[in-house]
């Protein structure tokens, strides 16, 4: 399609970087909130005598956050491999359909 000024083809639109940044920020905010809630419920004492966390609470929180992030990374890897496999299957189906149509 010709555009008004250049007469050439329109450039294909890629993903919107603002939308991608907002989505990423929402995902990180959600991750932070889940970690904070989960690890607080697991590690923080219910008898808040001091303003600061005790050594045991800090150690527990550190381990909890580490395990949570590690599990998220593992899950992300599994999902990425599943998506790649699905894409390969779709491409194979498209190629088979094209070869049958030719």
N, C-alpha and C positions, 0 to 999 in steps of 0.2 A: 504494500500500500504506500502511496506517495504521501509524504508529509508536506505541509504548507511551504516551508522554507527551503528544504534541501532537495525535494523531489526524489529522494532515495527511499530505501526501505526503513521502516521503523525498527528500532532496536528492541529485541525481545526483553521483556521486563523480567528481572530476577526477583528474588525475595526482597521484601521491604526491610531495609536495615533497622528502621525505627521499630517496626513491629517485632523483628527478631530480638532487638535489645530489650524491649519491654517484656517479651515472653521469657527471655533468659532471666531477667531480673525477678519476675514473678516466680519462676522455678527456684531460684536461689533463696528467695524470701520464704517460700514454702518449705524448702529443705531446712533452712535455719530454724524456722518455727517448730518443725517436727523434731529436729534434734534437741532443741532447747526443752520442749515439753517432755519428750521421752526421757532424756538424761536427767532432767530436774526431778521428775517423778521417781526415777530409779535411784538417784544418788543423794539428793539433798535431804538432810534431816528435817523432820517435821517440828523439832523443838528449837527453833532458831534462837539460840542463846547469844550467839555472837553475830556481828555484822558480816564477818568473813567466813568463807567455807573452811571446814576443818581439813586436815591433810588427807584423811580418808575420803572425804567428799570430793576434794580436788582430784585425787587419783582415780576415783570411780568415774568422775565426769570426763577426765582425759581419755580413759579407756573406752568409755561409752561413745564419745564423739568419734574416736578413731575407728571403732568397730562399725559404727553407723556409716561413716564415709566409705570404709572399705567394702561394706556390703552393697552400698549404692553403686560403687565402681564396678563390682562384679556383676550386678544386675544389668547395669548399662552395657557391659561387654556382651552378655548373653543376648540382650535385646538387639544390639547392633548386628551380631552374627545372624540372628533370626531374620532381621530385616534384609540383610545382604542375601541370604539364602532365598527369601521370598522374591527379591528383585531378580535374581538369576532365574528362578522358575518362571516368572512373568516374561522375561526376555526370551526364554526357550519356547514358551507357548506362542509368543508373538512371531518368532522365527518360523515355528512349525505352521502357524496359520498363513503366513506370507508364502511359504513354500507350497502349501496346498492350493493357495489362490492363484499362484503363477502358472 
